[in-house]
């Protein structure tokens, strides 16, 4: 590890005071790589000739496409030592992934488009080209809840802006597509991972190959137990996943693929930790480390919550985030005759689970006289330390199942002179179920990071509804989508261009109920959900190859994202019962120009972008409730570079974003600069080492003093790994997340002293056997 630390210090990555300088230095290294590299065969680290299938109607290489797209192969995940599927995204330029909540519940944004409601409102998470959920910002049920990266994951493709507006419903910001292995390369692997300074044991497995000359398969998954990297969550991590597919190769390019997935997993949810705000800055409270606090081991009783039939149910707070998914998929590509090709993707999933998170409901303060310990061996003894109110977000996702189908016909038409026009006509349909039950109960806890205890505070009832009983609600609903689309692709030698248009037609139906102070529902008076919404989106782009190693592109897109549960609870019922003429729709318009080039041992992908977001959020302070428009504008530059010189392979990225609200201030948590650096050192065929670095300049967030009153400091998080091949088939890897134990805040809370940060240093060892 000494050589990695020395290399890290060499490029300045340990200094949080000079993050921009470090990032610029990384890109300078990439730009000068050709001059420094030893004579060797040319390399294209960005793989610009790789064919991309995400956010496009026809498979094109990166070099010939007119969208900003990044890819990460499954082997590259080792270099970034990602702790979750969303954590992988931190290595993608243009993406701001706040993956500090544990395995899931991440906030994800792109190109200065705001994180205004949590989750990923403007981005669609996909598995093999179809969405995991139709909406990216469902409260307590974000798409990454039902996604895990394991041995069956082959590569990640991320499209930012561009044709995502027209080739997916509700994803104007981009598409994140996790693509599975299909057994093209025969063989498999078995990997055992063990936490060295935290509790985790994990097994990953996968195998694929030929069942017959024209039939191949892949099956893989994982199982693990542990604490998620925080000792306050001992034993709260358990479960796993298995998934696979079978591909039947038919005549020519025709094929049929069937797939399945079963996920049953429990992980801790890491919520904000109590902190203090002093003159707009965040100060850690002694004994409460935001990198390590979890509070799941506080001697909790069973949590009694209101059911949607006015009964009571008991649940274990230590269950954390539970995710269950059973899914089936089918994909077919057939020659339909007459020059037409038929392609269809279908998926059905039954998604359910539970979100139990422990949230600070007030500021840390001295316990009043008469406070006693409520549970454990010291039950009844006086307590005189600090305490805070912990509000338990106990929400049940009864059904978030999705049925989705994407059907398209395509045909290429020769225009003469070497030009070809490709036409694609498609129809996307989906049915998103959304049945949710919320309950927020409050408890008094001692303000201790390790071994927090439940307290009896005079005048306070543990287990009573939190926040005044605001949030015991349930919703049974369904959202249907029918979206026809048309794409025209022109291939004229060095020039390729495309135009696409999509019409989203959506309908919401169902009921929702809000309780009387968390005590009971009036089941005779449901609030009706019955409205339609939609919009027409379009995108126009072109790419010109100046030579085989240099191309330029430009694109303009107009798209929209839609709301689900975000406009039901707490709002005027007339907004969603069909009586309102205005249904909130969030519009995004983007322009972008870029260049892709490679020479010798380096490659560079640079994109200038402009995005204008007009979103409608609901103002709950007026009667009747009205929808108010907010506008955001952002301009920026995305840089993604790769280089090879000597022993070093280098991937680097930097995103500069100048985003503004109408008052001229940046949106909350939007830093000017976000950067990534992944140098990998290949000492020999057997020994490889590397670091994965993610950093950001400072940003502003909301606090008790009002909007944008808290400064989130700049940070640099360094991950590292060393891998040694014991034999040609056995590999030992030592990896560290947050190697230097950086205190990296990702968000503050607007009502009280609380902030969320990435988990501190964790070190693990893996032994992998390939066969």
LUMNU-692056 format. One line per field, with one value per residue (C-alpha): residue number from 1; x, y, z. Coordinates in Angstrom, 1 decimal, padded with zeros to 4 digits. Layout:
BEGIN
num <- [NUM|...]
X <- [X|...]
Y <- [Y|...]
Z <- [Z|...]
//
This chain:
BEGIN
num <- [1|2|3|4|5|6|7|8|9|10|11|12|13|14|15|16|17|18|19|20|21|22|23|24|25|26|27|28|29|30|31|32|33|34|35|36|37|38|39|40|41|42|43|44|45|46|47|48|49|50|51|52|53|54|55|56|57|58|59|60|61|62|63|64|65|66|67|68|69|70|71|72|73|74|75|76|77|78|79|80|81|82|83|84|85|86|87|88|89|90|91|92|93|94|95|96|97|98|99|100|101|102|103|104|105|106|107|108|109|110|111|112|113|114|115|116|117|118|119|120|121|122|123|124|125|126|127|128|129|130|131|132|133|134|135|136|137|138|139|140|141|142|143|144|145|146|147|148|149|150|151|152|153|154|155|156|157|158|159|160|161|162|163|164|165|166|167|168|169|170|171|172|173|174|175|176|177|178|179|180|181|182|183|184|185|186|187|188|189|190|191|192|193|194|195|196|197|198|199|200|201|202|203|204|205|206|207|208|209|210|211|212|213|214|215|216|217|218|219|220|221|222|223|224|225|226|227|228|229|230|231|232|233|234|235|236|237|238|239|240|241|242|243|244|245|246|247|248|249|250|251|252|253|254|255|256|257|258|259|260|261|262|263|264|265|266|267|268|269|270|271|272|273|274|275|276|277|278|279|280|281|282|283|284|285|286|287|288|289|290|291|292|293|294|295|296|297|298|299|300|301|302|303|304|305|306|307|308|309|310|311|312|313|314|315|316|317|318|319|320|321|322|323|324|325|326|327|328|329|330|331|332|333|334|335|336|337|338|339|340|341|342|343|344|345|346|347|348|349|350|351|352|353|354|355|356|357|358|359|360|361|362|363|364|365|366|367|368|369|370|371|372|373|374|375|376|377|378|379|380|381|382|383|384|385|386|387|388|389|390|391|392|393|394|395|396|397|398|399|400|401|402|403|404|405|406|407|408|409|410|411|412|413|414|415|416|417|418|419|420|421|422|423|424|425|426|427|428|429|430|431|432|433|434|435|436|437|438|439|440|441|442|443|444|445|446|447|448|449|450|451|452|453|454|455|456|457|458|459|460|461|462|463|464|465|466|467|468|469|470|471|472|473|474|475|476|477|478|479|480|481|482|483|484|485|486|487|488|489|490|491|492|493|494|495|496|497|498|499|500|501|502|503|504|505|506|507|508|509|510|511|512|513|514|515|516|517|518|519|520|521|522|523|524|525|526|527|528|529|530|531|532|533|534|535|536|537|538|539|540|541|542|543|544|545|546|547|548|549|550|551|552|553|554|555|556|557|558|559|560|561|562|563|564|565|566|567|568|569|570|571|572|573|574|575|576|577|578|579|580|581|582|583|584|585|586|587|588|589|590|591|592|593|594|595|596|597|598|599|600|601|602|603|604|605|606|607|608|609|610|611|612|613|614|615|616|617|618|619|620|621|622|623|624|625|626|627|628|629|630|631|632|633|634|635|636|637|638|639|640|641|642|643|644|645|646|647|648|649|650|651|652|653|654|655|656|657|658|659|660|661|662|663|664|665|666|667|668|669|670|671|672|673|674|675|676|677|678|679|680|681|682|683|684|685|686|687|688|689|690|691|692|693|694|695|696|697|698|699|700|701|702|703|704|705|706|707|708|709|710|711|712|713|714|715|716|717|718|719|720|721|722|723|724|725|726|727|728|729|730|731|732|733|734|735|736|737|738|739|740|741|742|743|744|745|746|747|748|749|750|751|752|753|754|755|756|757|758|759|760|761|762|763|764|765|766|767|768|769|770|771]
X <- [000.0|003.0|003.5|-000.2|000.0|003.1|001.5|-001.6|000.6|002.5|-000.6|-001.9|-005.1|-004.8|-005.2|-008.9|-007.7|-006.5|-009.1|-009.3|-005.6|-005.4|-008.1|-006.5|-003.2|-004.9|-006.1|-002.8|-001.2|-003.7|-003.0|000.8|000.7|001.6|004.9|005.7|004.7|007.2|006.9|004.0|000.9|-001.6|-004.4|-007.8|-008.7|-012.2|-012.9|-014.4|-015.0|-017.1|-020.7|-023.2|-026.8|-028.2|-030.2|-030.0|-032.3|-029.4|-026.2|-023.3|-019.8|-019.1|-017.0|-019.9|-022.7|-024.0|-024.5|-022.3|-021.9|-019.5|-019.0|-017.5|-016.7|-017.3|-013.6|-013.3|-015.5|-012.5|-010.5|-013.2|-013.9|-017.6|-019.5|-022.9|-024.4|-025.0|-021.5|-020.1|-021.7|-019.3|-016.7|-018.8|-018.2|-021.4|-023.1|-023.4|-024.2|-024.7|-024.2|-023.9|-027.1|-025.8|-026.6|-029.3|-031.5|-029.0|-029.6|-028.4|-028.2|-026.7|-025.4|-026.7|-030.3|-031.3|-031.9|-035.2|-037.1|-034.5|-033.7|-033.2|-036.2|-034.6|-032.6|-033.8|-032.2|-032.3|-031.4|-030.8|-032.5|-035.8|-036.5|-036.3|-039.0|-040.9|-040.3|-036.9|-037.9|-040.6|-040.2|-038.5|-038.4|-035.7|-034.8|-031.4|-033.4|-033.9|-030.5|-027.3|-024.0|-022.7|-020.9|-023.7|-023.1|-021.0|-020.9|-022.5|-023.5|-024.4|-026.0|-026.1|-028.8|-029.0|-031.5|-032.5|-035.3|-037.0|-035.8|-037.1|-040.1|-039.3|-035.5|-034.4|-031.3|-029.9|-030.1|-028.1|-028.1|-026.7|-026.1|-025.9|-023.5|-025.1|-022.6|-020.7|-017.5|-017.6|-016.4|-017.2|-015.9|-016.3|-015.2|-015.1|-014.8|-014.1|-014.1|-010.9|-011.8|-015.6|-018.1|-018.9|-018.7|-019.7|-019.7|-020.1|-020.6|-021.2|-021.0|-021.9|-021.3|-022.9|-025.8|-025.9|-024.3|-026.8|-027.9|-025.9|-026.6|-025.3|-026.3|-024.8|-025.4|-024.2|-024.9|-023.5|-023.9|-022.5|-023.0|-022.5|-019.3|-020.7|-020.6|-023.8|-025.5|-024.2|-026.0|-028.4|-026.9|-028.0|-029.3|-028.5|-029.5|-029.5|-030.2|-029.6|-030.6|-030.7|-030.2|-031.4|-029.5|-031.8|-031.1|-028.8|-028.8|-032.1|-032.3|-034.6|-033.4|-035.3|-034.1|-035.0|-034.0|-034.7|-033.5|-034.1|-031.8|-031.6|-029.2|-028.9|-030.0|-027.6|-029.5|-028.1|-026.3|-026.8|-024.3|-024.0|-024.1|-021.8|-021.9|-023.0|-020.4|-020.9|-019.3|-019.1|-020.5|-018.0|-019.1|-021.1|-019.0|-021.1|-018.9|-019.7|-023.0|-026.0|-028.0|-029.5|-028.0|-029.9|-031.9|-035.0|-038.4|-040.7|-042.1|-046.0|-047.4|-050.8|-052.0|-054.1|-057.1|-056.7|-055.1|-051.6|-048.5|-045.1|-041.8|-038.1|-036.3|-033.1|-034.5|-033.3|-033.9|-035.5|-035.8|-037.5|-037.8|-038.9|-038.5|-038.9|-037.8|-037.9|-036.1|-036.4|-034.9|-036.3|-036.1|-039.7|-039.3|-039.2|-036.2|-037.9|-036.5|-038.8|-037.3|-039.1|-038.1|-040.4|-040.0|-042.3|-041.2|-042.8|-041.0|-041.6|-039.8|-039.4|-037.5|-036.6|-034.3|-033.4|-033.6|-032.7|-036.0|-034.5|-031.1|-028.9|-029.4|-028.9|-031.4|-033.9|-034.0|-035.8|-034.5|-033.8|-032.5|-035.4|-033.8|-030.9|-029.1|-029.2|-033.0|-034.4|-031.1|-030.8|-029.3|-027.7|-025.9|-027.0|-030.0|-032.0|-035.3|-035.0|-037.8|-038.1|-039.1|-040.9|-042.3|-043.6|-043.5|-046.3|-046.0|-043.8|-044.0|-043.5|-044.6|-042.8|-042.6|-040.7|-041.7|-040.0|-039.8|-036.9|-035.8|-032.7|-033.3|-030.5|-030.6|-027.8|-024.4|-023.4|-026.1|-028.5|-031.7|-032.7|-036.3|-037.5|-041.1|-041.7|-044.2|-043.3|-045.9|-045.7|-047.8|-046.2|-047.9|-047.3|-048.8|-047.1|-047.6|-045.9|-045.5|-043.1|-042.8|-040.5|-038.1|-035.6|-032.0|-028.7|-026.4|-023.8|-022.3|-021.5|-024.0|-026.7|-029.5|-033.2|-034.3|-037.4|-037.8|-040.4|-043.4|-042.3|-043.8|-041.5|-043.3|-045.7|-046.3|-043.4|-043.6|-047.1|-048.6|-048.1|-047.0|-049.1|-050.4|-050.9|-051.4|-052.7|-052.2|-051.3|-049.6|-049.9|-047.8|-048.3|-045.5|-045.2|-041.9|-040.2|-036.5|-034.8|-031.0|-029.0|-025.6|-023.8|-020.2|-018.4|-021.6|-024.3|-027.4|-030.7|-034.0|-036.4|-039.8|-041.8|-045.3|-045.8|-049.4|-049.8|-052.7|-052.7|-055.5|-056.1|-056.6|-054.7|-055.4|-054.0|-054.5|-055.8|-052.6|-051.3|-054.0|-056.6|-057.8|-061.3|-061.6|-065.0|-063.4|-060.6|-058.8|-059.1|-056.2|-057.6|-055.7|-053.8|-050.6|-048.0|-045.9|-044.2|-040.4|-037.9|-034.1|-031.9|-028.2|-025.3|-021.8|-019.0|-015.8|-013.0|-010.8|-010.9|-009.5|-011.3|-015.0|-017.3|-021.0|-023.8|-027.4|-030.5|-033.1|-036.4|-037.8|-039.7|-039.9|-043.1|-044.3|-046.0|-046.4|-044.6|-047.9|-050.3|-049.6|-049.9|-051.4|-054.9|-056.8|-058.1|-054.6|-054.8|-058.5|-059.2|-060.4|-057.1|-056.2|-052.6|-050.6|-047.0|-044.6|-040.9|-039.3|-035.6|-034.1|-030.5|-027.9|-024.5|-021.5|-018.5|-015.4|-013.9|-010.3|-007.5|-003.9|-001.3|-001.9|-004.5|-008.2|-010.4|-014.1|-015.1|-018.7|-019.9|-023.5|-026.3|-029.4|-032.6|-034.9|-038.5|-040.0|-043.2|-043.3|-046.4|-046.8|-048.6|-048.8|-051.7|-055.4|-056.2|-052.9|-051.2|-048.4|-045.4|-042.8|-039.1|-036.4|-032.7|-030.1|-026.7|-023.7|-020.7|-018.0|-017.5|-014.1|-013.3|-009.8|-007.7|-004.0|-001.5|002.2|004.8|003.2|000.2|-003.3|-005.1|-008.8|-009.7|-012.8|-013.8|-017.1|-017.4|-020.9|-022.2|-025.8|-028.1|-031.6|-033.6|-032.0|-028.6|-027.5|-026.5|-029.0|-028.5|-025.6|-024.3|-020.5|-018.7|-016.3|-016.6|-013.6|-012.6|-009.2|-008.4|-004.7|-003.9|-000.4|000.4|003.7|003.6|001.2|000.6|000.6|-001.7|-002.5|-004.6|-006.6|-010.1|-010.4|-013.6|-013.6|-015.8|-015.4|-017.6|-021.3|-024.3|-027.3|-030.3|-030.3|-032.4|-031.4|-033.1|-032.1|-028.4|-027.2|-025.0|-021.6|-020.8|-016.9|-014.9|-013.7|-011.5|-012.4|-009.7|-010.3|-007.4|-006.7|-003.8|-004.4|-002.0|-002.5|-001.5|-002.0|-003.4|-006.9|-006.7|-006.5|-006.1|-007.3|-006.9|-009.2|-009.9|-012.8|-012.2|-008.6|-007.8|-011.0|-012.2|-015.2|-017.2|-020.6|-023.1|-026.2|-027.4|-030.9|-033.1|-034.9|-032.4|-028.7|-028.1|-025.9|-025.1|-021.6|-019.9|-018.9|-015.4|-012.5|-013.3|-010.8|-011.6|-009.8|-011.2|-010.1|-011.4|-011.1|-011.9|-012.8]
Y <- [000.0|002.3|002.7|003.7|006.2|007.7|007.9|009.6|012.2|012.8|014.0|015.9|013.9|014.0|017.8|018.9|022.5|022.0|019.7|021.6|021.7|017.9|017.3|019.6|017.8|014.5|015.7|017.2|013.9|012.3|015.0|014.5|010.7|010.2|012.1|010.1|006.6|004.0|002.7|000.3|-000.5|002.3|002.1|003.7|003.7|005.2|002.4|004.9|002.1|000.2|-000.2|001.4|000.2|002.6|005.7|004.9|003.3|001.7|000.3|002.8|003.2|006.1|007.7|007.8|008.6|012.1|011.6|012.0|008.4|006.7|003.0|001.0|-002.7|-005.0|-005.4|-001.6|-001.8|-003.2|000.0|002.2|-000.2|000.6|-000.4|-000.4|-000.3|003.5|004.0|003.0|006.2|008.4|007.5|008.9|012.6|014.7|012.6|013.7|010.6|011.1|007.4|008.0|006.3|002.8|000.1|002.3|005.4|007.5|011.0|011.2|014.3|015.3|018.5|020.9|019.7|019.9|017.2|018.8|015.9|013.2|010.1|010.6|012.6|013.2|010.0|006.5|003.4|000.5|-003.2|-004.5|-001.6|-001.4|000.6|-000.7|001.8|004.2|007.1|007.9|009.9|007.8|008.7|005.8|003.7|004.8|002.5|001.5|-000.2|-003.2|-003.1|-004.9|-005.2|-008.7|-011.3|-011.3|-007.6|-007.1|-003.4|000.0|002.4|006.0|008.5|012.1|014.2|013.7|011.2|010.0|012.5|010.5|007.0|006.7|008.0|010.6|010.6|013.9|014.0|010.7|006.9|004.6|001.1|-002.0|-004.7|-008.4|-011.1|-013.5|-016.3|-015.2|-015.9|-019.4|-019.7|-018.5|-017.3|-017.7|-014.9|-014.7|-011.2|-010.6|-007.3|-006.8|-003.8|-004.1|-007.0|-008.3|-011.7|-011.9|-014.6|-013.7|-016.4|-016.7|-019.1|-019.1|-020.8|-023.0|-025.4|-026.3|-025.0|-022.2|-021.9|-020.1|-019.0|-017.1|-017.3|-015.4|-013.6|-013.0|-013.6|-011.5|-010.7|-007.9|-004.3|-002.2|-000.7|000.9|-001.0|000.6|-001.5|-004.9|-007.8|-005.6|-006.6|-010.0|-011.4|-011.8|-012.2|-014.7|-013.9|-015.3|-015.7|-018.1|-017.0|-018.9|-018.0|-018.2|-017.7|-014.9|-012.1|-013.3|-014.3|-014.9|-014.3|-015.2|-013.8|-013.9|-012.3|-013.0|-010.5|-010.7|-008.4|-006.4|-003.5|-000.6|002.8|005.5|008.7|012.1|012.2|015.0|017.9|021.5|024.5|027.4|030.5|028.3|025.6|022.0|021.0|017.4|016.7|014.9|011.2|011.4|010.7|011.1|008.5|005.8|006.5|004.2|003.8|000.4|-001.2|001.1|-001.6|-000.9|-002.3|-003.6|-000.6|-000.5|001.1|001.8|-000.4|000.6|-001.2|000.7|-002.2|-002.3|-004.1|-004.7|-004.5|-004.8|-001.4|-003.3|-004.7|-001.5|-001.4|-004.6|-005.2|-008.1|-008.5|-011.3|-010.5|-012.1|-010.8|-011.6|-010.1|-010.9|-009.7|-011.0|-010.5|-009.5|-009.7|-006.9|-005.4|-004.8|-005.9|-006.5|-006.0|-006.3|-006.1|-007.2|-007.2|-007.9|-007.4|-007.7|-005.3|-004.9|-004.1|-001.8|001.4|001.8|004.7|006.5|010.3|013.1|014.8|017.7|019.1|017.4|018.8|017.9|015.3|016.9|015.9|012.7|011.0|007.3|004.5|002.6|-000.7|-003.0|-004.0|-000.5|-000.1|002.4|004.1|007.9|009.3|012.8|013.0|014.4|013.1|013.7|012.7|009.9|009.7|006.3|006.4|003.1|002.8|-000.3|-000.7|-003.1|-003.2|-001.3|-003.8|-002.7|-004.3|-002.7|-003.4|-001.7|-002.8|-001.3|-001.9|-000.7|-000.6|000.8|002.6|003.1|006.7|006.4|008.0|005.7|007.3|005.2|006.3|004.2|004.5|003.2|003.3|002.1|001.9|001.8|000.7|000.3|-000.2|000.9|-000.2|002.0|000.8|002.6|002.8|005.4|005.6|007.9|007.2|009.0|007.8|009.4|008.3|009.0|011.0|008.3|007.0|003.6|001.9|004.5|003.8|004.2|006.7|007.5|011.3|013.0|014.0|012.2|008.8|006.5|005.1|008.0|009.5|011.7|015.3|015.8|012.8|014.3|011.2|008.1|007.8|005.1|005.1|002.4|003.5|002.6|004.6|003.6|004.8|004.6|006.3|006.0|007.3|007.7|007.9|008.7|007.9|009.2|007.6|009.7|008.5|010.8|012.3|010.6|012.4|011.6|013.1|011.5|012.4|010.8|011.4|010.3|009.6|008.7|008.0|007.8|006.1|004.9|006.3|007.7|008.3|010.6|009.7|011.7|012.6|009.1|007.4|006.3|006.6|007.5|004.6|005.9|009.0|008.1|010.8|009.9|009.7|010.1|012.3|012.2|013.8|013.7|015.7|015.5|015.4|015.6|015.5|016.4|015.5|015.0|013.7|014.3|012.3|014.6|011.5|008.0|009.4|012.7|013.5|016.3|016.3|018.6|018.0|019.8|018.0|018.9|016.4|016.0|014.1|013.3|013.0|010.2|010.2|013.5|015.3|013.2|013.3|016.8|018.5|019.7|016.6|018.5|018.5|014.8|013.9|015.1|018.6|020.4|021.7|021.9|018.7|019.4|018.4|019.1|020.2|020.1|021.6|020.9|021.9|020.2|020.2|017.9|016.4|012.9|012.2|009.7|009.5|007.0|006.0|008.6|009.5|012.4|013.0|016.6|018.0|021.6|021.6|024.0|022.9|024.8|023.1|024.3|022.2|022.5|021.8|022.1|024.9|023.4|026.7|028.1|027.4|026.0|024.4|025.8|024.6|027.0|027.0|027.1|027.6|026.6|027.1|025.4|025.7|023.4|021.3|017.5|016.1|012.4|011.2|008.1|007.4|004.7|005.4|003.1|001.0|003.3|003.2|006.4|007.3|010.9|013.0|016.5|018.3|022.1|023.3|026.9|026.4|029.2|029.6|032.7|034.5|033.9|031.3|027.8|025.0|023.2|020.8|021.8|022.2|024.0|021.2|017.4|015.2|011.6|010.0|006.3|005.4|001.7|000.5|-002.8|-003.8|-007.3|-009.8|-010.9|-007.6|-004.7|-001.7|001.4|004.2|005.5|009.2|011.2|014.9|018.0|021.6|023.2|023.7|025.2|023.4|024.4|024.8|026.1|029.6|029.1|028.1|027.8|028.8|025.8|025.2|021.6|021.6|020.4|016.8|014.2|010.5|008.0|004.3|001.9|-001.7|-004.1|-007.3|-010.3|-013.4|-016.4|-018.7|-018.1|-018.8|-017.5|-013.8|-012.1|-008.5|-006.1|-003.0|000.1|002.4|006.0|005.1|008.4|008.4|011.6|013.3|014.0|015.6|015.1|016.9|018.9|019.1|022.2|021.9|020.9|020.2|017.0|016.1|012.9|011.8|008.9|006.0|006.1|003.8|000.1|-002.5|-005.8|-008.8|-010.9|-014.3|-015.0|-018.2|-018.2|-021.3]
Z <- [000.0|000.4|-003.3|-003.8|-001.0|-002.4|-005.9|-004.4|-002.6|-005.9|-007.8|-004.8|-004.1|-000.3|-000.2|-000.1|-000.4|-003.9|-005.5|-008.8|-009.2|-008.6|-011.2|-013.8|-013.2|-013.9|-017.3|-018.1|-017.4|-019.9|-022.5|-022.3|-022.2|-025.8|-025.3|-022.2|-023.1|-024.1|-027.6|-027.6|-029.5|-029.5|-026.9|-026.8|-023.1|-023.7|-026.3|-028.7|-031.3|-028.8|-029.9|-027.6|-027.4|-024.7|-025.7|-029.4|-031.9|-033.8|-032.5|-033.1|-031.8|-029.5|-032.2|-034.6|-032.2|-031.4|-027.7|-024.6|-023.4|-020.9|-020.3|-017.5|-017.9|-015.0|-014.5|-014.1|-011.0|-009.1|-009.9|-008.4|-005.6|-005.7|-002.6|-004.4|-007.9|-007.6|-006.2|-009.6|-011.0|-009.1|-011.8|-014.6|-015.7|-015.6|-013.0|-009.4|-007.4|-003.6|-002.8|000.9|002.1|002.0|-000.6|-002.1|-001.5|-003.5|-005.0|-008.6|-010.8|-014.1|-015.7|-013.1|-013.3|-009.7|-007.1|-006.1|-004.6|-003.8|-005.9|-009.6|-011.0|-014.4|-015.0|-015.8|-014.3|-016.6|-016.6|-020.1|-021.7|-019.8|-016.6|-013.1|-012.1|-014.3|-011.9|-010.5|-007.4|-005.6|-001.9|000.0|-003.2|-005.5|-008.5|-007.0|-004.1|-006.5|-008.2|-007.2|-009.1|-009.1|-011.2|-013.8|-014.6|-017.8|-018.3|-017.5|-020.2|-019.2|-021.7|-020.5|-022.2|-025.9|-027.2|-023.7|-024.0|-026.8|-026.3|-022.7|-020.9|-018.2|-018.6|-020.2|-018.0|-019.1|-019.0|-016.7|-018.2|-016.4|-019.0|-018.1|-019.3|-021.8|-022.0|-025.1|-023.3|-021.7|-018.1|-014.7|-011.3|-007.6|-005.3|-001.5|000.1|003.8|005.6|007.5|009.7|009.5|009.5|006.0|004.4|000.7|-002.0|-005.6|-008.3|-012.0|-014.9|-018.5|-021.8|-024.4|-023.7|-027.4|-030.6|-030.8|-027.2|-024.5|-021.0|-018.0|-014.3|-011.4|-008.2|-004.6|-001.0|002.0|005.6|007.7|008.9|005.8|007.1|010.3|013.6|014.8|012.2|013.4|011.7|009.7|006.3|004.9|001.7|-001.9|-005.5|-008.3|-012.0|-015.4|-019.0|-021.9|-025.5|-028.5|-031.6|-034.7|-038.4|-039.2|-036.6|-035.1|-031.5|-028.5|-025.0|-021.7|-018.4|-014.7|-011.4|-007.8|-005.1|-001.4|000.5|003.7|004.2|006.7|005.6|006.6|007.3|008.3|011.7|014.3|013.8|014.8|012.4|013.3|011.1|008.1|008.6|009.8|013.0|014.2|017.7|019.9|020.1|016.9|013.8|010.6|008.9|011.4|013.1|012.3|015.6|014.6|017.8|020.2|021.9|019.9|020.7|017.9|016.1|016.2|013.1|011.7|008.8|005.9|007.5|010.8|012.5|014.1|012.9|014.6|012.7|013.7|013.2|012.7|009.4|007.8|004.0|002.7|-001.0|-002.7|-006.5|-008.8|-012.4|-015.8|-019.2|-022.8|-025.8|-029.5|-032.7|-035.9|-039.7|-040.4|-044.2|-046.8|-045.2|-041.9|-038.5|-035.5|-032.0|-028.8|-025.1|-022.4|-018.6|-015.6|-012.1|-008.7|-006.4|-002.7|000.4|003.4|004.2|007.9|008.5|011.7|011.2|013.7|014.6|016.6|017.7|020.2|023.7|027.4|028.7|031.1|034.7|035.3|032.1|032.6|030.4|028.8|027.7|028.3|031.5|032.9|032.5|034.9|035.8|035.6|032.4|032.4|029.0|025.7|023.8|020.6|019.1|016.6|014.1|012.6|008.9|008.7|005.2|003.5|-000.3|-000.8|-004.5|-006.9|-009.7|-013.2|-016.5|-019.5|-023.2|-026.0|-029.5|-032.6|-036.4|-038.3|-042.0|-043.8|-047.1|-049.6|-050.9|-053.4|-053.3|-050.4|-048.1|-046.0|-044.2|-041.2|-040.0|-036.6|-035.4|-031.9|-029.1|-025.5|-022.9|-019.2|-016.1|-012.8|-009.6|-006.6|-003.2|-000.3|003.5|005.6|009.4|011.3|015.0|017.4|020.1|022.5|022.0|023.8|021.5|021.2|018.0|019.5|021.8|021.7|024.2|024.2|026.8|028.8|028.8|031.0|028.9|025.8|024.7|022.8|019.7|019.4|015.9|014.8|013.5|015.1|013.3|009.8|008.0|008.4|004.9|002.3|-001.5|-003.8|-007.4|-010.9|-013.6|-017.3|-020.2|-023.9|-025.8|-029.6|-031.0|-034.4|-035.2|-038.5|-038.8|-041.7|-042.5|-045.2|-044.9|-042.5|-041.3|-039.2|-038.0|-036.4|-035.5|-033.0|-031.6|-028.8|-027.4|-023.8|-022.9|-019.2|-016.9|-013.1|-011.1|-007.6|-004.1|-001.2|002.4|005.1|008.7|011.6|013.4|012.8|014.8|012.2|008.6|007.5|005.1|003.9|002.3|-000.1|-002.0|-005.6|-008.1|-011.6|-014.1|-017.4|-018.3|-021.0|-023.5|-026.8|-026.8|-029.6|-030.2|-033.2|-033.4|-035.8|-035.8|-038.3|-038.5|-039.6|-039.7|-038.1|-034.9|-034.6|-034.7|-033.6|-032.7|-031.7|-030.4|-029.2|-027.1|-025.5|-022.9|-019.7|-016.4|-014.6|-011.0|-009.2|-005.4|-005.1|-005.9|-003.8|-000.1|001.7|-001.4|-002.3|-003.4|-006.4|-007.9|-008.7|-008.8|-012.3|-011.3|-012.0|-015.4|-014.5|-013.8|-012.8|-015.6|-015.4|-018.7|-019.7|-022.8|-023.6|-026.2|-026.4|-028.7|-028.3|-029.7|-029.5|-030.4|-029.9|-030.8|-029.7|-026.1|-025.2|-026.0|-025.0|-025.0|-024.3|-024.2|-023.7|-022.5|-021.7|-019.9|-018.9|-016.4|-015.8|-013.0|-011.2|-007.5|-005.3|-002.8|000.2|002.1|000.0|-000.1|-002.6|-003.3|-006.4|-008.6|-008.8|-011.4|-010.7|-013.3|-013.4|-016.0|-016.2|-018.5|-018.3|-019.6|-019.3|-019.9|-020.0|-020.8|-020.9|-021.3|-021.2|-020.5|-019.0|-016.3|-015.9|-017.3|-016.5|-016.6|-015.7|-015.7|-014.8|-014.9|-014.6|-014.0|-013.7|-012.6|-011.4|-010.0|-010.8|-007.8|-009.4|-006.8|-007.6|-006.8|-003.6|-003.4|-006.9|-006.8|-009.5|-010.1|-009.7|-010.8|-011.0|-011.4|-011.7|-012.3|-012.5|-012.3|-014.0|-012.4|-014.0|-015.4|-011.8|-009.9|-010.4|-008.1|-008.5|-006.9|-007.6|-006.6|-006.5|-005.5|-005.5|-004.7|-002.0|-002.4|-000.5|001.0|003.0|006.8|009.7|008.6|005.2|001.7|000.9|004.3|004.9|003.3|002.3|002.3|-000.6|-000.3|-002.0|-001.4|-002.3|-002.9|-003.5|-004.4|-004.9|-006.9|-007.2|-009.3|-007.2|-010.1|-013.7|-012.2|-008.6|-007.8|-004.4|-004.0|-001.1|-001.4|000.7|000.4|001.6|002.3|004.1|006.1|004.6|006.2|003.0|003.6|000.8|002.3|005.2|006.6|006.3|009.6|012.2|012.8|010.8|007.8|005.8|004.9|003.2|005.4|006.7|005.8|005.2|004.1|002.5|001.0|-001.9|-003.3|-006.8|-008.7|-012.4|-014.3]
//
